[in-house]
Amino acid sequence: MSGVGVLVAAAVPVAVYLFSRSSKAATPGAVRAPGKSPAQRMAEVIATGDPKAIRLEASRLRQEGYPANAAELERVAGLIETEKRVPAAAPTVSPTPMPTAGANPPVQPTGVNAPVLPGVPGDLQGVTLRKTSPETYDARVVTLQQRLIALGWKLESDGKFGAGTETAVKEFQRLNAVTPVDGVVGPVTLIKLSDPNAKGPAVKPAAPAPKPPAPVAVKPPAPVPATPVLPAGPAPSSSGRAPTITAALKSLPALLKNGKGTFKAPASAGQAVKDWQQVLFDLGFVTDKPDGKFGDGTEKGTRAFQAAANSAASKSGKPLVDVDGVVGPATVRRAAEARIMLTGPATFAGEGAWFGDDSSPPQADSPLPGLMPDMTPVEPAPRRALAARLTHMLLGAARGAEDRTLVARYQLQEGLKPTGYYGPAVALSLARTYGIVPPKPIYWTESRTSKSKANYRDALRMLGELDPQRVEEWARAGAV
C-alpha cells in the first residue's frame, strides 16, 4: 500500500471522530448541506487522494458551519501534497508484528491510545515511570520493584521511584541491551521485563566448601534404653495460627467499650481489655502495643475487625456482629475463628487475618514472572496498603458492585463519615494523602453535583501540575 493509501485509511476514522465532536459545536443558524453527513463527505473526498478536491470540500464545510472538519481536511490535503513531493520509497512490506518478549522492540508511544504491550500487566500499559522529586507512593512502582527484586536486585518495594530504583533500572537496561540506558521505564524496558529469560545482576560464585577433616576413630556410644515413641500432635495449620483467647475474654464480666482513655475497671476487666488489644495487634488491626486502656485506637481497630468479620461471614450465611466498636461475646467468638497468617506481613490493616468462613480466598495469576498479583499489594505501612487495596478494588467496580465494607473501612481510617459510598471526598483523600490517581467517583451529592464535580476537577488539575510524570492520568481522572 502506498504512503497516500496509508494516510487515507488512517484519516477516515479521525474524520468520523471529529464529526462527532464538531457537529455539536456548529455555528447556530448555519445552513447544512442536505443528504450525506459531513463524515461521509470527508471520507469520500479523502479517498480520492486529490488535494485540490479535498481543499474545495473543506471550503464548503467551513461555509456550512463545520470549522473543525474543514481544518482536518486542509491538514490531510497538506500531508498528501508533502507525500507526493517526497521521492517514492521502497515497497512496504507486510505490517511488522508486535515485538515478542525476547526481542528488543522499537520505541512505542505511551498514553491512552498506546498499543497493548505483550506480557505487560494492565496497570503498566501506556505509562512511563521515572524518578520523581519529591518521591511519592505509586502502586505501579510496587509492581516494577517486585519484578526487579525477583530478578535479584536488592530493593525495598515501597512504591517510591527513588535513586535506588533508578540505579536498578539502569543496570537492568545495560544487562538486557535496552537503549538508551537512562533509568526510565518505557515500553521497551517493560517488554524486556516481561521476558522470563530477562537477566538479573550477576551473583558471585559461592566460596568452595572446606575440605572435610580426616576421619577420627570414635568409640561407639553405650546403648541407650529404648523410649516409647509418643504420637505426633496435630500438624500446624498452613493457613496460620489462631489468636490467643484468654480466660478473661471468654468470660467477660461486662462489655468492653471506649472510655476515651479514662476507662477505669476492676483488675479482671482491665486485663480483658489488654488481652483484646493483643488479639487486635496479632491480627494486624492495631499497631500500638497493649496498654489495658480502651481508647480511640482500640475502638477503631475493633470496628475494622468487626467489618472484616462480617465480610467473611456474609459468604457462609453466619450471623453478623454489630460494627459498633464494642467488644462482647459475639465479637470474641468471631476472633476465635480468625487465623494469623504465617508468611509475609499483613498487606493492610486486617489483611493478615484469615477467617474460617473464607475457605478458598480468591487468587490471581501474576501477569509477570515473580510479581505479586494486583490484589495483594506489598506495603509495610497498613494505612497506605489499605489505600492501595481500595484503589485496586475500585478500578474494576461499577456502580452497585463495589465493596462498600472496604470503602467504609477506609473512610473510618481517614476520619471520614463511614457511609460505604465511594464519592469525591474519598477520591480526593486518596489523591492528597497517598499520591494515588483515584478512579472516578461512583456517587455524587445530587443537590450539588455540578459544583462538586467542578471542585473535584480543579483539585486534580492542581495535583497534575505538581506531578508532571502523570499529568495525563490526573486529567483523565478529573474528566467527570
LUMKE-731564 format. One record per residue (C-alpha): residue in one letter; z negated, x negated, y. Coordinates in Angstrom, 2 decimals. Layout:
N
[atom 'A',[Z,X,Y]];
...
//
This chain:
480
[atom 'M',[0.00,0.00,0.00]];
[atom 'S',[0.92,-1.40,3.45]];
[atom 'G',[-1.65,-2.04,6.18]];
[atom 'V',[-0.43,1.04,8.07]];
[atom 'G',[-0.85,3.19,4.99]];
[atom 'V',[-4.42,2.00,4.54]];
[atom 'L',[-5.13,2.74,8.18]];
[atom 'V',[-3.69,6.24,7.89]];
[atom 'A',[-5.68,7.00,4.75]];
[atom 'A',[-8.89,5.83,6.42]];
[atom 'A',[-8.28,7.67,9.69]];
[atom 'V',[-7.82,11.20,8.26]];
[atom 'P',[-11.49,11.72,7.25]];
[atom 'V',[-12.52,10.23,10.58]];
[atom 'A',[-10.38,12.81,12.35]];
[atom 'V',[-11.92,15.64,10.38]];
[atom 'Y',[-15.41,14.42,11.24]];
[atom 'L',[-14.60,14.10,14.94]];
[atom 'F',[-13.18,17.59,14.98]];
[atom 'S',[-16.40,19.00,13.58]];
[atom 'R',[-18.27,17.27,16.42]];
[atom 'S',[-15.90,17.80,19.32]];
[atom 'S',[-14.95,21.40,18.58]];
[atom 'K',[-18.47,22.39,19.63]];
[atom 'A',[-18.21,20.39,22.87]];
[atom 'A',[-14.82,21.66,24.06]];
[atom 'T',[-14.46,22.37,27.74]];
[atom 'P',[-15.35,26.02,28.47]];
[atom 'G',[-12.25,28.10,29.13]];
[atom 'A',[-9.81,25.57,27.61]];
[atom 'V',[-6.68,27.07,26.08]];
[atom 'R',[-6.47,26.19,22.38]];
[atom 'A',[-3.19,25.95,20.53]];
[atom 'P',[-2.75,28.78,18.04]];
[atom 'G',[-2.06,28.11,14.41]];
[atom 'K',[-3.19,24.79,12.99]];
[atom 'S',[-6.60,23.31,13.73]];
[atom 'P',[-6.90,20.03,15.68]];
[atom 'A',[-7.91,18.24,12.48]];
[atom 'Q',[-4.75,19.40,10.69]];
[atom 'R',[-2.57,18.38,13.61]];
[atom 'M',[-4.24,14.96,13.76]];
[atom 'A',[-3.77,14.38,10.05]];
[atom 'E',[-0.10,15.32,10.15]];
[atom 'V',[0.78,13.17,13.15]];
[atom 'I',[-1.18,10.14,11.86]];
[atom 'A',[0.69,10.42,8.56]];
[atom 'T',[3.99,9.80,10.42]];
[atom 'G',[2.83,6.30,11.45]];
[atom 'D',[4.73,6.72,14.76]];
[atom 'P',[2.59,5.54,17.72]];
[atom 'K',[4.71,7.48,20.23]];
[atom 'A',[4.31,10.76,18.34]];
[atom 'I',[0.59,10.12,17.97]];
[atom 'R',[0.14,9.46,21.71]];
[atom 'L',[2.13,12.62,22.53]];
[atom 'E',[-0.14,14.72,20.31]];
[atom 'A',[-3.19,13.02,21.91]];
[atom 'S',[-1.97,14.12,25.32]];
[atom 'R',[-1.62,17.71,24.10]];
[atom 'L',[-5.09,17.76,22.56]];
[atom 'R',[-6.62,16.39,25.75]];
[atom 'Q',[-4.99,19.20,27.78]];
[atom 'E',[-6.29,21.76,25.28]];
[atom 'G',[-9.89,20.59,25.68]];
[atom 'Y',[-10.36,18.16,22.78]];
[atom 'P',[-11.01,14.81,24.52]];
[atom 'A',[-12.76,13.17,21.54]];
[atom 'N',[-9.86,14.00,19.19]];
[atom 'A',[-7.38,12.70,21.77]];
[atom 'A',[-9.30,9.47,22.20]];
[atom 'E',[-9.31,8.91,18.44]];
[atom 'L',[-5.55,9.45,18.22]];
[atom 'E',[-4.96,6.97,21.03]];
[atom 'R',[-7.15,4.43,19.24]];
[atom 'V',[-5.20,4.92,15.99]];
[atom 'A',[-1.89,4.54,17.84]];
[atom 'G',[-3.04,1.25,19.34]];
[atom 'L',[-4.11,-0.04,15.93]];
[atom 'I',[-0.72,0.88,14.41]];
[atom 'E',[1.11,-0.92,17.23]];
[atom 'T',[-1.05,-4.01,16.69]];
[atom 'E',[-0.43,-3.84,12.94]];
[atom 'K',[3.34,-3.75,13.48]];
[atom 'R',[3.24,-6.79,15.77]];
[atom 'V',[1.42,-8.90,13.15]];
[atom 'P',[3.75,-10.57,10.56]];
[atom 'A',[3.73,-8.84,7.19]];
[atom 'A',[1.08,-10.23,4.88]];
[atom 'A',[1.45,-10.88,1.19]];
[atom 'P',[1.49,-7.78,-1.02]];
[atom 'T',[-2.00,-6.42,-1.53]];
[atom 'V',[-3.47,-6.46,-4.98]];
[atom 'S',[-5.46,-3.73,-6.64]];
[atom 'P',[-8.81,-2.95,-4.97]];
[atom 'T',[-11.47,-5.55,-5.74]];
[atom 'P',[-14.17,-4.03,-7.94]];
[atom 'M',[-17.82,-4.02,-6.86]];
[atom 'P',[-19.20,-7.53,-7.45]];
[atom 'T',[-21.22,-7.99,-10.59]];
[atom 'A',[-24.74,-9.31,-10.61]];
[atom 'G',[-23.58,-12.70,-11.93]];
[atom 'A',[-21.03,-13.38,-9.15]];
[atom 'N',[-21.59,-14.43,-5.56]];
[atom 'P',[-20.37,-11.26,-3.77]];
[atom 'P',[-18.84,-11.16,-0.31]];
[atom 'V',[-20.96,-10.23,2.67]];
[atom 'Q',[-21.15,-6.45,2.99]];
[atom 'P',[-22.32,-4.22,5.82]];
[atom 'T',[-25.74,-2.62,5.96]];
[atom 'G',[-26.85,0.69,7.37]];
[atom 'V',[-26.37,4.36,6.50]];
[atom 'N',[-22.73,4.01,5.35]];
[atom 'A',[-23.16,0.72,3.44]];
[atom 'P',[-21.75,0.69,-0.13]];
[atom 'V',[-24.14,1.07,-3.04]];
[atom 'L',[-25.14,-2.35,-4.37]];
[atom 'P',[-25.22,-2.51,-8.18]];
[atom 'G',[-28.64,-3.04,-9.73]];
[atom 'V',[-30.48,-2.94,-6.39]];
[atom 'P',[-33.34,-0.39,-6.09]];
[atom 'G',[-32.83,2.62,-3.85]];
[atom 'D',[-35.36,1.60,-1.20]];
[atom 'L',[-33.45,-1.68,-0.62]];
[atom 'Q',[-29.97,-0.14,-0.37]];
[atom 'G',[-28.29,-0.59,3.02]];
[atom 'V',[-31.11,-2.61,4.63]];
[atom 'T',[-31.63,-6.21,5.69]];
[atom 'L',[-35.08,-7.80,5.55]];
[atom 'R',[-36.11,-10.82,7.57]];
[atom 'K',[-39.21,-12.45,9.02]];
[atom 'T',[-40.89,-10.28,11.65]];
[atom 'S',[-43.20,-11.13,14.52]];
[atom 'P',[-45.74,-9.68,14.61]];
[atom 'E',[-45.91,-9.22,10.87]];
[atom 'T',[-46.08,-5.53,9.85]];
[atom 'Y',[-46.53,-3.89,6.46]];
[atom 'D',[-43.34,-2.63,4.82]];
[atom 'A',[-43.34,-1.15,1.29]];
[atom 'R',[-39.85,-2.57,0.71]];
[atom 'V',[-41.10,-6.10,1.33]];
[atom 'V',[-43.58,-5.49,-1.52]];
[atom 'T',[-40.59,-4.85,-3.83]];
[atom 'L',[-38.96,-8.09,-2.67]];
[atom 'Q',[-42.15,-10.12,-3.07]];
[atom 'Q',[-42.79,-8.74,-6.57]];
[atom 'R',[-39.32,-9.89,-7.67]];
[atom 'L',[-39.87,-13.38,-6.23]];
[atom 'I',[-43.29,-13.56,-7.91]];
[atom 'A',[-41.70,-12.56,-11.23]];
[atom 'L',[-39.20,-15.42,-10.83]];
[atom 'G',[-42.03,-17.95,-10.38]];
[atom 'W',[-42.82,-18.17,-6.66]];
[atom 'K',[-46.46,-18.15,-5.68]];
[atom 'L',[-46.74,-15.37,-3.09]];
[atom 'E',[-49.11,-12.59,-2.15]];
[atom 'S',[-47.49,-9.17,-2.40]];
[atom 'D',[-48.95,-7.98,0.90]];
[atom 'G',[-45.81,-6.24,2.19]];
[atom 'K',[-45.50,-8.58,5.20]];
[atom 'F',[-42.40,-10.74,5.69]];
[atom 'G',[-44.03,-13.91,6.95]];
[atom 'A',[-43.35,-17.63,6.76]];
[atom 'G',[-44.28,-17.89,3.07]];
[atom 'T',[-41.87,-15.13,2.04]];
[atom 'E',[-39.12,-16.62,4.22]];
[atom 'T',[-39.56,-20.05,2.60]];
[atom 'A',[-39.38,-18.48,-0.88]];
[atom 'V',[-36.19,-16.59,0.05]];
[atom 'K',[-34.56,-19.80,1.33]];
[atom 'E',[-35.45,-21.61,-1.90]];
[atom 'F',[-34.04,-18.72,-3.92]];
[atom 'Q',[-30.80,-18.77,-1.92]];
[atom 'R',[-30.48,-22.55,-2.40]];
[atom 'L',[-31.08,-22.37,-6.16]];
[atom 'N',[-28.68,-19.45,-6.67]];
[atom 'A',[-25.79,-20.68,-4.46]];
[atom 'V',[-26.20,-18.00,-1.78]];
[atom 'T',[-24.86,-18.94,1.62]];
[atom 'P',[-25.97,-19.21,4.30]];
[atom 'V',[-29.47,-20.39,3.38]];
[atom 'D',[-31.15,-18.56,6.26]];
[atom 'G',[-34.10,-16.73,4.69]];
[atom 'V',[-32.53,-13.33,5.50]];
[atom 'V',[-32.33,-10.86,2.61]];
[atom 'G',[-28.97,-9.11,2.87]];
[atom 'P',[-26.54,-7.62,0.33]];
[atom 'V',[-25.57,-10.99,-1.22]];
[atom 'T',[-29.19,-12.03,-1.75]];
[atom 'L',[-30.16,-8.57,-3.06]];
[atom 'I',[-27.41,-8.58,-5.71]];
[atom 'K',[-28.39,-12.09,-6.76]];
[atom 'L',[-32.00,-10.94,-7.07]];
[atom 'S',[-30.86,-8.16,-9.43]];
[atom 'D',[-29.32,-10.70,-11.81]];
[atom 'P',[-31.56,-11.04,-14.90]];
[atom 'N',[-30.43,-14.70,-15.06]];
[atom 'A',[-31.45,-15.49,-11.49]];
[atom 'K',[-33.00,-18.94,-11.11]];
[atom 'G',[-36.58,-19.46,-10.01]];
[atom 'P',[-38.44,-22.58,-8.89]];
[atom 'A',[-38.39,-25.49,-11.32]];
[atom 'V',[-41.52,-25.70,-13.42]];
[atom 'K',[-42.89,-29.19,-14.05]];
[atom 'P',[-43.00,-30.05,-17.77]];
[atom 'A',[-46.43,-29.97,-19.28]];
[atom 'A',[-48.09,-33.30,-19.95]];
[atom 'P',[-47.78,-34.39,-23.58]];
[atom 'A',[-50.73,-33.46,-25.70]];
[atom 'P',[-53.04,-36.38,-26.51]];
[atom 'K',[-52.83,-37.78,-30.00]];
[atom 'P',[-55.46,-36.31,-32.29]];
[atom 'P',[-58.22,-38.73,-33.24]];
[atom 'A',[-58.26,-40.25,-36.68]];
[atom 'P',[-59.93,-38.01,-39.22]];
[atom 'V',[-63.56,-38.80,-39.91]];
[atom 'A',[-65.13,-38.04,-43.24]];
[atom 'V',[-67.68,-35.28,-42.83]];
[atom 'K',[-70.11,-34.16,-45.42]];
[atom 'P',[-69.65,-30.53,-46.39]];
[atom 'P',[-72.36,-28.31,-44.91]];
[atom 'A',[-75.03,-26.85,-47.06]];
[atom 'P',[-74.15,-23.44,-48.44]];
[atom 'V',[-75.36,-20.57,-46.26]];
[atom 'P',[-76.64,-17.39,-47.90]];
[atom 'A',[-74.12,-14.60,-47.61]];
[atom 'T',[-74.95,-11.97,-44.99]];
[atom 'P',[-73.84,-8.37,-45.19]];
[atom 'V',[-70.80,-7.55,-43.02]];
[atom 'L',[-71.63,-4.74,-40.57]];
[atom 'P',[-68.96,-2.09,-39.97]];
[atom 'A',[-66.98,-2.70,-36.79]];
[atom 'G',[-67.68,-0.37,-33.91]];
[atom 'P',[-65.04,1.80,-32.25]];
[atom 'A',[-62.20,-0.12,-30.64]];
[atom 'P',[-62.32,-0.13,-26.84]];
[atom 'S',[-60.08,2.43,-25.19]];
[atom 'S',[-56.78,0.96,-24.00]];
[atom 'S',[-56.92,3.28,-21.02]];
[atom 'G',[-60.17,1.84,-19.68]];
[atom 'R',[-63.89,2.34,-19.89]];
[atom 'A',[-65.88,5.33,-18.76]];
[atom 'P',[-68.21,5.03,-15.76]];
[atom 'T',[-71.94,4.91,-16.41]];
[atom 'I',[-73.51,8.37,-16.11]];
[atom 'T',[-77.23,7.68,-15.85]];
[atom 'A',[-80.07,9.98,-16.84]];
[atom 'A',[-80.76,10.64,-13.14]];
[atom 'L',[-77.22,12.05,-12.76]];
[atom 'K',[-77.30,14.03,-15.99]];
[atom 'S',[-80.45,15.89,-14.87]];
[atom 'L',[-80.07,16.31,-11.14]];
[atom 'P',[-83.15,17.93,-9.64]];
[atom 'A',[-81.08,19.21,-6.70]];
[atom 'L',[-77.60,18.99,-5.24]];
[atom 'L',[-76.75,15.65,-3.62]];
[atom 'K',[-75.22,16.03,-0.18]];
[atom 'N',[-74.67,14.27,3.10]];
[atom 'G',[-77.76,13.73,5.17]];
[atom 'K',[-75.93,11.80,7.90]];
[atom 'G',[-77.64,8.61,6.75]];
[atom 'T',[-81.17,10.03,7.19]];
[atom 'F',[-81.50,11.93,3.91]];
[atom 'K',[-84.99,11.38,2.56]];
[atom 'A',[-85.63,12.40,-1.03]];
[atom 'P',[-88.07,11.64,-3.80]];
[atom 'A',[-87.54,8.46,-5.75]];
[atom 'S',[-85.64,10.18,-8.54]];
[atom 'A',[-83.22,11.86,-6.11]];
[atom 'G',[-82.71,8.60,-4.21]];
[atom 'Q',[-81.89,6.82,-7.46]];
[atom 'A',[-79.44,9.59,-8.33]];
[atom 'V',[-77.63,9.02,-5.04]];
[atom 'K',[-77.42,5.30,-5.74]];
[atom 'D',[-76.15,5.94,-9.27]];
[atom 'W',[-73.46,8.33,-7.94]];
[atom 'Q',[-72.36,5.75,-5.37]];
[atom 'Q',[-71.97,3.24,-8.21]];
[atom 'V',[-69.71,5.70,-10.08]];
[atom 'L',[-67.53,6.15,-6.98]];
[atom 'F',[-67.41,2.38,-6.46]];
[atom 'D',[-66.39,1.71,-10.08]];
[atom 'L',[-63.64,4.34,-9.91]];
[atom 'G',[-62.30,2.99,-6.61]];
[atom 'F',[-63.15,5.90,-4.30]];
[atom 'V',[-65.51,3.89,-2.02]];
[atom 'T',[-65.62,0.22,-1.08]];
[atom 'D',[-69.25,-0.05,0.07]];
[atom 'K',[-71.94,-1.16,-2.35]];
[atom 'P',[-74.56,1.49,-3.30]];
[atom 'D',[-77.48,1.82,-0.88]];
[atom 'G',[-79.09,5.10,-2.02]];
[atom 'K',[-78.25,6.96,1.22]];
[atom 'F',[-75.77,9.82,1.08]];
[atom 'G',[-73.86,9.21,4.33]];
[atom 'D',[-70.35,9.92,5.66]];
[atom 'G',[-68.70,7.28,3.46]];
[atom 'T',[-70.23,8.74,0.30]];
[atom 'E',[-69.20,12.25,1.33]];
[atom 'K',[-65.56,11.18,1.93]];
[atom 'G',[-65.45,9.33,-1.39]];
[atom 'T',[-66.90,12.39,-3.16]];
[atom 'R',[-64.28,14.68,-1.62]];
[atom 'A',[-61.48,12.30,-2.62]];
[atom 'F',[-62.84,12.16,-6.19]];
[atom 'Q',[-63.08,15.95,-6.40]];
[atom 'A',[-59.49,16.33,-5.15]];
[atom 'A',[-58.24,13.81,-7.73]];
[atom 'A',[-60.20,15.55,-10.49]];
[atom 'N',[-58.67,18.91,-9.54]];
[atom 'S',[-55.18,17.41,-9.55]];
[atom 'A',[-55.75,16.23,-13.13]];
[atom 'A',[-57.43,19.47,-14.24]];
[atom 'S',[-54.56,21.61,-12.97]];
[atom 'K',[-52.33,20.14,-15.68]];
[atom 'S',[-54.63,21.21,-18.51]];
[atom 'G',[-55.97,24.51,-17.21]];
[atom 'K',[-59.53,23.27,-16.82]];
[atom 'P',[-61.71,24.87,-14.15]];
[atom 'L',[-61.60,23.21,-10.74]];
[atom 'V',[-64.53,21.90,-8.76]];
[atom 'D',[-65.17,22.63,-5.10]];
[atom 'V',[-63.83,19.90,-2.80]];
[atom 'D',[-66.92,20.06,-0.57]];
[atom 'G',[-68.39,16.55,-0.81]];
[atom 'V',[-71.48,17.91,-2.58]];
[atom 'V',[-72.45,16.49,-5.98]];
[atom 'G',[-73.54,19.00,-8.59]];
[atom 'P',[-73.44,19.23,-12.39]];
[atom 'A',[-69.73,20.21,-12.43]];
[atom 'T',[-68.74,17.13,-10.41]];
[atom 'V',[-70.84,14.86,-12.62]];
[atom 'R',[-69.19,16.30,-15.76]];
[atom 'R',[-65.74,15.54,-14.33]];
[atom 'A',[-66.89,11.96,-13.54]];
[atom 'A',[-67.85,11.51,-17.20]];
[atom 'E',[-64.22,12.26,-18.17]];
[atom 'A',[-62.79,9.59,-15.85]];
[atom 'R',[-61.71,6.14,-17.03]];
[atom 'I',[-61.81,2.84,-15.14]];
[atom 'M',[-58.52,1.04,-15.68]];
[atom 'L',[-58.85,-2.36,-17.35]];
[atom 'T',[-55.75,-4.06,-15.91]];
[atom 'G',[-54.90,-4.62,-12.28]];
[atom 'P',[-56.58,-3.43,-9.10]];
[atom 'A',[-56.59,0.19,-8.03]];
[atom 'T',[-53.32,0.92,-6.28]];
[atom 'F',[-55.02,3.28,-3.85]];
[atom 'A',[-58.42,4.88,-3.44]];
[atom 'G',[-58.93,6.53,-6.81]];
[atom 'E',[-55.61,5.49,-8.37]];
[atom 'G',[-57.56,3.21,-10.70]];
[atom 'A',[-59.26,6.26,-12.22]];
[atom 'W',[-57.59,7.97,-15.14]];
[atom 'F',[-58.73,11.47,-16.10]];
[atom 'G',[-58.69,12.71,-19.67]];
[atom 'D',[-56.51,15.67,-18.65]];
[atom 'D',[-53.60,13.33,-17.88]];
[atom 'S',[-52.87,12.28,-21.45]];
[atom 'S',[-49.43,10.94,-20.53]];
[atom 'P',[-49.31,9.72,-16.93]];
[atom 'P',[-45.78,9.52,-15.53]];
[atom 'Q',[-43.94,6.23,-15.95]];
[atom 'A',[-40.89,4.94,-14.10]];
[atom 'D',[-38.37,2.31,-15.18]];
[atom 'S',[-38.31,-0.71,-12.93]];
[atom 'P',[-34.95,-0.95,-11.10]];
[atom 'L',[-35.05,-4.77,-11.08]];
[atom 'P',[-36.44,-7.07,-13.80]];
[atom 'G',[-40.08,-7.90,-13.18]];
[atom 'L',[-40.60,-5.36,-10.38]];
[atom 'M',[-43.25,-2.68,-10.24]];
[atom 'P',[-41.99,0.93,-10.26]];
[atom 'D',[-41.75,2.57,-6.84]];
[atom 'M',[-44.60,4.97,-7.58]];
[atom 'T',[-47.14,2.16,-8.17]];
[atom 'P',[-47.05,0.00,-5.02]];
[atom 'V',[-49.25,-3.07,-5.29]];
[atom 'E',[-51.52,-3.19,-2.27]];
[atom 'P',[-55.02,-4.67,-2.23]];
[atom 'A',[-56.23,-2.51,0.68]];
[atom 'P',[-56.98,1.06,-0.55]];
[atom 'R',[-56.16,2.69,2.80]];
[atom 'R',[-52.75,1.01,3.05]];
[atom 'A',[-52.00,1.75,-0.58]];
[atom 'L',[-52.76,5.46,-0.15]];
[atom 'A',[-50.35,5.49,2.81]];
[atom 'A',[-47.66,3.82,0.67]];
[atom 'R',[-48.28,6.27,-2.19]];
[atom 'L',[-47.96,9.23,0.18]];
[atom 'T',[-44.69,7.86,1.62]];
[atom 'H',[-43.12,7.38,-1.82]];
[atom 'M',[-44.07,10.94,-2.80]];
[atom 'L',[-42.60,12.43,0.38]];
[atom 'L',[-39.29,10.55,0.12]];
[atom 'G',[-38.17,12.89,-2.66]];
[atom 'A',[-40.15,16.00,-1.80]];
[atom 'A',[-38.63,19.21,-0.44]];
[atom 'R',[-40.46,21.96,1.41]];
[atom 'G',[-42.88,23.57,-1.03]];
[atom 'A',[-42.51,20.80,-3.64]];
[atom 'E',[-44.75,18.16,-2.05]];
[atom 'D',[-48.13,17.11,-3.48]];
[atom 'R',[-50.39,18.81,-0.96]];
[atom 'T',[-53.52,17.38,-2.58]];
[atom 'L',[-52.25,13.88,-1.84]];
[atom 'V',[-51.38,14.88,1.74]];
[atom 'A',[-54.88,16.31,2.25]];
[atom 'R',[-56.47,13.17,0.85]];
[atom 'Y',[-54.54,11.03,3.35]];
[atom 'Q',[-55.46,13.40,6.20]];
[atom 'L',[-59.11,13.16,5.24]];
[atom 'Q',[-58.91,9.36,5.15]];
[atom 'E',[-57.34,9.17,8.62]];
[atom 'G',[-59.67,11.70,10.26]];
[atom 'L',[-57.05,14.46,10.45]];
[atom 'K',[-57.62,18.10,9.55]];
[atom 'P',[-57.09,18.22,5.73]];
[atom 'T',[-54.59,21.10,5.65]];
[atom 'G',[-52.36,19.58,2.96]];
[atom 'Y',[-49.23,20.19,5.08]];
[atom 'Y',[-47.01,17.22,5.98]];
[atom 'G',[-46.31,17.63,9.68]];
[atom 'P',[-45.63,15.38,12.67]];
[atom 'A',[-49.29,14.34,13.02]];
[atom 'V',[-49.29,12.80,9.53]];
[atom 'A',[-45.85,11.22,10.11]];
[atom 'L',[-46.94,9.57,13.37]];
[atom 'S',[-50.16,8.39,11.71]];
[atom 'L',[-48.10,6.59,9.03]];
[atom 'A',[-45.93,5.01,11.72]];
[atom 'R',[-48.60,3.93,14.20]];
[atom 'T',[-51.36,2.87,11.80]];
[atom 'Y',[-49.35,1.28,8.98]];
[atom 'G',[-45.91,0.49,10.50]];
[atom 'I',[-44.19,2.75,7.92]];
[atom 'V',[-40.96,4.50,8.94]];
[atom 'P',[-42.03,8.03,7.96]];
[atom 'P',[-39.93,10.64,6.16]];
[atom 'K',[-39.02,13.63,8.33]];
[atom 'P',[-41.92,16.11,8.69]];
[atom 'I',[-41.64,19.19,6.47]];
[atom 'Y',[-43.74,21.57,8.57]];
[atom 'W',[-43.89,22.14,12.34]];
[atom 'T',[-46.09,24.29,14.58]];
[atom 'E',[-43.95,27.38,15.13]];
[atom 'S',[-45.27,28.14,18.62]];
[atom 'R',[-44.48,24.65,19.94]];
[atom 'T',[-41.68,23.45,17.68]];
[atom 'S',[-39.28,22.24,20.41]];
[atom 'K',[-41.93,20.35,22.36]];
[atom 'S',[-43.44,18.89,19.18]];
[atom 'K',[-40.06,17.62,17.99]];
[atom 'A',[-39.31,16.11,21.39]];
[atom 'N',[-42.63,14.25,21.43]];
[atom 'Y',[-42.01,13.06,17.87]];
[atom 'R',[-38.54,11.72,18.77]];
[atom 'D',[-39.91,9.90,21.83]];
[atom 'A',[-42.70,8.27,19.80]];
[atom 'L',[-40.32,6.98,17.11]];
[atom 'R',[-37.83,5.75,19.71]];
[atom 'M',[-40.56,3.60,21.30]];
[atom 'L',[-41.62,2.28,17.88]];
[atom 'G',[-37.99,1.41,17.15]];
[atom 'E',[-37.79,-0.64,20.35]];
[atom 'L',[-40.78,-2.67,19.11]];
[atom 'D',[-39.19,-3.17,15.67]];
[atom 'P',[-35.53,-4.23,16.18]];
[atom 'Q',[-35.16,-5.11,12.49]];
[atom 'R',[-35.42,-1.43,11.54]];
[atom 'V',[-34.30,0.30,14.72]];
[atom 'E',[-31.67,2.30,12.82]];
[atom 'E',[-34.29,3.62,10.41]];
[atom 'W',[-36.59,4.67,13.25]];
[atom 'A',[-33.65,6.50,14.84]];
[atom 'R',[-32.84,8.34,11.60]];
[atom 'A',[-36.47,9.34,11.13]];
[atom 'G',[-36.51,10.73,14.68]];
[atom 'A',[-33.31,12.78,14.26]];
[atom 'V',[-35.08,16.15,13.97]];
//
